[in-house]
Amino acid sequence: MTLIMYLHPLSSYVQKAKTGFYEKGVSFETRLLDGTDPVASEFEELWPIKRFPVVQNGRELIFEATTIIEYLDALYPDTPPLIPANPIQAVEVRMWDRFFDNYVNYPQQRLVYLSIGREPDDGEDGAKWKTAFDSAYELLDRRMAKREWVAGDFSLADCAAAPSLLYADWTYSIPVKYQNLWAYRDRLLARPSYARALDEARPYRHLFPLGAPEDRD
């Protein structure tokens, strides 16, 4: 049975999940959530939480990008794994997956929401989120000094890192001095699986609230 993903291509979490699909060579159908019926109504009935991506496999519903990728690893064990079989290595991958979602993607979204009035004005121009970025960028630059990928081979964690670092830099620029982090970001954007997800989002870039730079993708 064909997997169906409800999505919008501009979403960082959609891009994360798509990267997992493309990395493993698993086909799927899409349902574009652009606010129009009948897909929007169909999605709301299927998943009242209304957060995407969500994957439907027959009667099964898999939500959250991390879980979707875990599901793909379990469903297609003969494709390249995105979570190592070794349990200690798997813990490291999952840990860094959470790092990108919680310490890069989350502050990025708070700054965007602040700019469009969906986050309460803190009177400090998002200083606490920028400080969080400063800490994350410095840590990642040290982490990537002698690594190609963030936790062993290309994994779930890198699927999370690619869109997180794309939008993070668009929102609060990665300082030039962090050359290890820049090199990692470049590798992520060049990875064919993520490059495909990124290309599919290009027609929607005008929707990015802060404006999408033309020279940093």
Secondary structure in CASP SS format (residue, H / E / C, confidence):
PFRMAT SS
TARGET T0000
AUTHOR 0000-0000-0000
METHOD secondary structure of the structure
MODEL  1
M C 1.00
T C 1.00
L E 1.00
I E 1.00
M E 1.00
Y E 1.00
L E 1.00
H C 1.00
P C 1.00
L C 1.00
S C 1.00
S H 1.00
Y H 1.00
V H 1.00
Q H 1.00
K H 1.00
A H 1.00
K H 1.00
T H 1.00
G H 1.00
F H 1.00
Y H 1.00
E H 1.00
K H 1.00
G C 1.00
V C 1.00
S C 1.00
F E 1.00
E E 1.00
T E 1.00
R E 1.00
L E 1.00
L C 1.00
D C 1.00
G C 1.00
T C 1.00
D C 1.00
P C 1.00
V H 1.00
A H 1.00
S H 1.00
E H 1.00
F H 1.00
E H 1.00
E H 1.00
L H 1.00
W C 1.00
P C 1.00
I C 1.00
K C 1.00
R C 1.00
F C 1.00
P C 1.00
V E 1.00
V E 1.00
Q E 1.00
N E 1.00
G C 1.00
R C 1.00
E E 1.00
L E 1.00
I E 1.00
F E 1.00
E C 1.00
A H 1.00
T H 1.00
T H 1.00
I H 1.00
I H 1.00
E H 1.00
Y H 1.00
L H 1.00
D H 1.00
A H 1.00
L H 1.00
Y C 1.00
P C 1.00
D C 1.00
T C 1.00
P C 1.00
P C 1.00
L C 1.00
I C 1.00
P C 1.00
A C 1.00
N C 1.00
P H 1.00
I H 1.00
Q H 1.00
A H 1.00
V H 1.00
E H 1.00
V H 1.00
R H 1.00
M H 1.00
W H 1.00
D H 1.00
R H 1.00
F H 1.00
F H 1.00
D H 1.00
N H 1.00
Y H 1.00
V H 1.00
N H 1.00
Y H 1.00
P H 1.00
Q H 1.00
Q H 1.00
R H 1.00
L H 1.00
V H 1.00
Y H 1.00
L H 1.00
S H 1.00
I C 1.00
G C 1.00
R C 1.00
E C 1.00
P C 1.00
D C 1.00
D C 1.00
G C 1.00
E C 1.00
D C 1.00
G C 1.00
A H 1.00
K H 1.00
W H 1.00
K H 1.00
T H 1.00
A H 1.00
F H 1.00
D H 1.00
S H 1.00
A H 1.00
Y H 1.00
E H 1.00
L H 1.00
L H 1.00
D H 1.00
R H 1.00
R H 1.00
M H 1.00
A H 1.00
K H 1.00
R C 1.00
E C 1.00
W C 1.00
V C 1.00
A C 1.00
G C 1.00
D C 1.00
F C 1.00
S C 1.00
L H 1.00
A H 1.00
D H 1.00
C H 1.00
A H 1.00
A H 1.00
A H 1.00
P H 1.00
S H 1.00
L H 1.00
L H 1.00
Y H 1.00
A H 1.00
D H 1.00
W H 1.00
T H 1.00
Y C 1.00
S C 1.00
I C 1.00
P C 1.00
V C 1.00
K C 1.00
Y C 1.00
Q H 1.00
N H 1.00
L H 1.00
W H 1.00
A H 1.00
Y H 1.00
R H 1.00
D H 1.00
R H 1.00
L H 1.00
L H 1.00
A H 1.00
R C 1.00
P H 1.00
S H 1.00
Y H 1.00
A H 1.00
R H 1.00
A H 1.00
L H 1.00
D H 1.00
E H 1.00
A H 1.00
R H 1.00
P H 1.00
Y H 1.00
R H 1.00
H H 1.00
L H 1.00
F C 1.00
P C 1.00
L C 1.00
G C 1.00
A C 1.00
P C 1.00
E C 1.00
D C 1.00
R C 1.00
D C 1.00
END
